[in-house]
Amino acid sequence: MKRFNRIVSCAVAAGLMAGAAVKVQGGVVIGDALYAPMDIKMVVSYTNDHGAFKKASLNNKDLLALSGNNGPGNKLAAGPANEIFVIHVGGGNADVVANLTQSDDAELNVIPYISNQKERRHGFETAEQGSFELYFYQYFEGLGAPIGVFKWYGNYQLSTRVSGDSQGHREFVRFHGENAIGETYKENFSVFPTYYYDYLPALGCVQFEGRGQFNTPLLK
């Protein structure tokens, strides 16, 4: 059974509030695709045994631990079609460890409301804004029943840029999820002082950014 390995109780920090700027590491090219490391910071509110409001933090390392992929050099990353992956970076190499979307462990859905595209001399760039939903699931092994669901939603801004020539091209992507409020449902978890069978409010930010160089020519 997948369980929490670690969640550290803390007060709400300014850097965890929705819309806060977060420095995101650069992307990595694996095969013919760009993978952008994700930066997720959330604060979950709950009540303790005495009915007092408390808060606990949840970040990338916690979500990697939940998926059973918290090894050295492993990172959560957004990849093709906004699917969520675990990638390993180390020793000058990078590999895909797991596709959490295909395994039904995580899911990122975006609904664009407005968008535009600008042609450039050596490529093009696009921008869009809309709403997003980010899910992380946990399951009883062999039963397929969810024992924990983390759901965050809000508004997002997405920028992409492609440039190059007949010799190769470069890609850039930046995603910023703001007003990222959400809810956390858990059953029979021992990460908080008491067990819960209902939803817990959450607040935070979801971002990823990456750029990569490809040997394939630019197709416009």
C-alpha positions in Angstrom: 0.0 0.0 0.0 1.3 3.4 -0.9 1.5 5.7 2.1 3.0 9.1 3.0 6.6 8.9 3.9 6.9 12.5 5.0 4.8 15.6 5.5 6.2 18.3 7.8 3.8 20.5 9.8 4.5 24.2 9.6 2.9 27.6 9.5 1.9 29.2 6.1 5.0 30.8 4.6 4.7 33.7 2.2 6.4 31.7 -0.5 3.7 29.1 -0.5 0.8 31.4 -1.1 -1.0 31.4 -4.4 0.6 33.4 -7.1 4.0 33.5 -5.3 7.0 33.6 -7.6 9.1 30.4 -7.4 12.4 29.7 -9.1 12.0 26.6 -11.3 14.9 24.6 -12.7 15.5 24.3 -16.4 14.2 21.5 -18.6 15.9 18.4 -20.0 15.5 16.7 -23.4 15.0 12.9 -23.3 14.5 11.3 -26.6 12.6 13.7 -28.8 10.7 15.4 -26.0 11.2 18.3 -23.5 10.6 17.6 -19.8 10.1 20.6 -17.5 10.7 20.0 -13.7 7.7 20.9 -11.7 7.7 23.1 -8.6 4.6 22.3 -6.4 4.2 23.9 -3.0 1.0 23.4 -1.0 -0.3 24.1 2.5 -3.0 21.8 3.8 -5.3 22.9 6.7 -6.7 20.5 9.2 -7.9 20.3 12.9 -6.1 18.4 15.6 -7.5 16.3 18.4 -8.4 19.5 20.3 -10.2 21.1 17.4 -7.5 23.7 16.8 -6.6 24.6 13.2 -3.3 23.4 12.0 -1.3 23.4 8.8 1.0 21.0 7.0 3.2 21.5 4.0 3.3 19.4 0.8 5.9 19.7 -1.9 7.7 17.9 -4.7 9.6 15.5 -2.5 6.4 14.5 -0.6 4.6 13.7 -3.9 7.6 11.8 -5.2 7.6 9.8 -1.9 3.8 9.1 -2.3 4.4 7.7 -5.8 7.3 5.5 -4.5 9.8 7.4 -6.7 11.8 9.5 -4.2 15.2 8.2 -5.2 18.3 10.4 -5.5 18.2 12.5 -8.7 14.5 11.9 -9.3 12.2 14.8 -10.2 8.6 15.4 -11.0 8.3 16.8 -14.5 5.7 17.9 -17.0 6.2 16.2 -20.4 4.5 15.7 -23.7 0.7 16.4 -23.6 1.1 17.9 -20.1 1.4 14.4 -18.7 3.3 14.1 -15.4 6.4 12.1 -15.2 9.2 11.1 -12.9 12.5 11.6 -14.5 16.0 10.9 -13.2 18.9 13.3 -13.8 22.4 12.5 -12.8 25.9 11.7 -14.1 25.3 13.7 -17.3 22.4 11.5 -18.2 18.6 11.8 -18.0 15.9 9.1 -18.2 12.2 8.7 -17.8 11.5 6.6 -14.6 7.7 6.6 -14.7 4.7 8.1 -16.4 2.4 9.0 -13.5 -0.5 10.0 -15.7 -0.6 6.7 -17.6 -0.4 4.8 -14.3 -3.3 6.8 -12.9 -1.2 8.3 -10.1 -1.3 12.0 -11.3 -3.1 14.1 -13.8 -2.9 17.7 -15.1 -5.9 19.1 -17.0 -5.9 22.5 -18.6 -8.8 24.4 -20.2 -7.6 27.3 -22.3 -9.9 30.4 -22.4 -7.9 32.8 -24.5 -4.7 32.4 -26.6 -2.6 33.9 -29.3 0.3 33.0 -31.5 3.0 35.3 -33.0 5.2 34.4 -35.9 8.9 35.2 -35.5 11.7 35.3 -38.0 13.1 32.0 -36.9 10.1 30.5 -35.3 6.9 31.3 -33.3 5.7 31.8 -29.8 2.3 31.1 -28.2 0.6 32.3 -25.0 -2.6 31.1 -23.4 -4.6 31.6 -20.2 -7.3 29.5 -18.6 -8.0 27.2 -15.7 -6.3 24.0 -14.6 -6.8 21.0 -12.3 -4.0 19.0 -10.8 -4.7 15.6 -9.2 -2.5 13.2 -7.3 -4.1 9.8 -6.4 -3.2 7.0 -4.1 -4.7 3.5 -4.2 -5.1 0.3 -2.2 -2.9 -2.1 -4.0 -5.0 -4.8 -5.8 -8.3 -3.0 -5.0 -8.1 0.1 -7.1 -9.9 2.1 -4.5 -8.5 5.6 -3.8 -7.3 6.2 -0.3 -6.0 9.7 -0.9 -6.8 12.3 -3.5 -5.0 15.7 -3.8 -6.9 18.1 -6.0 -5.8 21.7 -6.8 -7.3 24.1 -9.2 -7.0 27.7 -10.3 -6.0 29.9 -13.2 -2.9 29.4 -15.3 -0.7 31.2 -17.8 1.3 29.2 -20.3 4.0 30.4 -22.7 5.8 28.4 -25.3 8.4 29.4 -27.8 10.0 27.5 -30.7 12.9 28.8 -32.8 15.5 27.3 -35.1 16.4 26.5 -38.7 17.1 23.5 -40.9 19.9 22.3 -38.6 17.9 22.1 -35.4 15.5 23.9 -33.1 15.0 25.0 -29.5 11.8 24.8 -27.4 10.8 26.7 -24.3 7.8 26.3 -22.0 6.7 28.1 -18.9 3.5 27.3 -16.8 2.4 29.3 -13.9 -0.6 28.2 -11.9 -2.0 30.9 -9.6 -4.9 31.0 -7.2 -4.1 27.4 -6.7 -6.6 26.4 -4.1 -7.8 22.9 -3.6 -8.9 20.1 -1.4 -7.3 16.9 0.0 -9.2 13.8 0.7 -7.6 11.0 2.7 -8.7 7.9 4.5 -6.8 5.9 7.1 -3.7 8.0 6.7 -1.5 8.7 9.7 0.3 11.8 8.5 -1.9 14.1 10.5 -2.5 13.8 14.2 -6.0 12.3 13.5 -7.6 10.3 10.7 -9.9 12.1 8.3 -12.6 10.9 6.0 -13.5 14.2 4.4 -12.0 17.0 2.4 -9.2 19.3 3.7 -8.6 22.8 2.2 -5.3 23.5 0.5 -3.5 26.6 -0.9 -0.3 27.0 -2.9 1.3 27.2 -6.3 2.1 25.0 -9.3 4.8 25.9 -11.8 7.1 24.4 -14.3 9.6 25.8 -16.8 12.1 24.3 -19.2 14.0 24.7 -22.4 15.8 22.3 -24.7 17.9 21.9 -27.8 16.9 19.5 -30.6 18.8 18.2 -33.6 15.7 18.0 -35.7 14.9 20.9 -38.1 12.3 23.5 -37.3 8.9 22.7 -38.9 6.6 25.7 -39.3 
